[in-house]
Amino acid sequence: MSEIGDKIQEKCETFGDKVIKLNDFLLEQECQREEERHKKTGGGRIPIHLKSVANLSNQLLRSGTSIGANNAESTNAISKADFKSKSFIALKEARESLYWLNLLHRNNYIDKDQYESLYTDCEELVKILVHRCKKLEENNN
């Protein structure tokens, strides 16, 4: 991998690490809330997998970690077409991650600081991947 490719992959992995930690934090926080609710009301527990926050967080986990996986695959591509395909998939996953971050923030599952930190990191990945994909398109034409 080139020095630039290594730096891009490092950014992808760092973002993936943050997404993993956020997912664990949100699920732990929701479990604590559910335990407190159960103690107060004595009512039945709602399984975490049925909660919106778990589903939204899981979607972000999947797309946010997929950016780095697809970027890594692109660097070991078997052809130029394979490199291009994996690069575009990484870009799509980064854009999808922005969507899930927006939903988590709009629904008050993550605060402004968490949102801005992750959104900024993901936006940077989008810009890098857009640049790469544009270059690939130019080279095809």
N, C-alpha and C positions, 0 to 999 in steps of 0.2 A: 504494500500500500504506500502511496506517496505521503509526503509530510502533510499536505493539505488534506488528503483523504483520512489520515490518522486524526487530524484535528476535528474534522467533521464527525468521524465516528466517536471520538471522545465526547463531543457535544451531545450526540445522540444518546450515548450511554449515561451521561450525567443527567440528561432530562429523564431517561428511563428510571434511573435511581430515585429521582425526586417523585416521580409518579408512583412508584412502588411504595415509597414512604408515605405519601399522601393517602393512598388506598388503605394501607394498614391503619393510619391515624383515623381516617373517617370511619372505618369499620369498628375500631376500638371505641371511638367516641359514641357511635350509635348504639353499640352494645351496652355501654354505661348508661346512656339515656333510657334504653329499654329496661334495664335493671331498676333504675330509679322509678320509672313509671310503674313497673310491676310492684315495687314495694309500697308505693303510695296508694295504688288502686286495688291491688290484690288480684287484678284481672289477669287473664292469660297473656303469655308472652307472644309477641309477633316475631316469627323467625327473621333473622337479619337478611336472608336472601330474598325475602318478600318486600323489603323496604326499598324505596326509590333510590336513596343514597347509595345503597349497595350496588344496584344495577347501573347507575350513572358512573359510579366510581370504577366498576368493572369494565365498562366501555372505555373509559379513559385509560385504564391499566392496559387493556388490549391494544388500543391504537398507539398509546404513548410508548410502549415497549416495542411495538412493531416497526416504528421508525428506524431504530437502530438495527433491528434484525434485517430489514430489507436493505438498508444501507450497507451492512456487512455483506449480504448476498451480492449486492451490485459490484462490490470491489473484487469478488471472486467469480464474476460472471464468465460464462463460457463463450460469449459472443458480444458484439456491440449491441445487438438487439436485446439481449438478456440484461446487459448493463443499463440500457435505457429503460426497459420495463421495470426493473427493480428500483431504479431512481424515481420513476414516476409513482410507483406504489408507495415509496417512502414519503414522497411529497403529499400524496393523498392521505396517508395516515397522520401526517403532521397537521394537515388542515382539519381532519376529523377530530384530532385532539383539541384543537382550538374550540371547536363546537362543544365538546363535552365540558371543557373548562368553563365556557360561558354558561352552560346549563347549571353546573354545580354552583357557580357564583350567583346567578340570578335566583336560584332557589335557596340561597343562604346556607349551603352546605360548606362552602369555603369562604373565608373572609377576604377583604380587599387586598391585604398584603400577600396572602397565599395565591390569590388569583393573579395579581400583577406580576409576581415573581415567576410563576409557571408560564403565564401567557407570554411574557417577554422572552423567556427562553425558547418557547415553542415558535413564536413569531420569527425569531432569529433563524431557527432551523428551516422554517418555511422559506425565508428569503434566500438562504444558502441553496436549498434544493430547487427553488424556482430558477435561480441563476444557472445551476447545473443543467436543469431540464431545458432551459432556453438554449443553452450552448449545444446541447445534444440535438435539438430541433434544427438549429442553424446548420450544424454539420451534416444533417440528413438532406438538407435542401440544396 
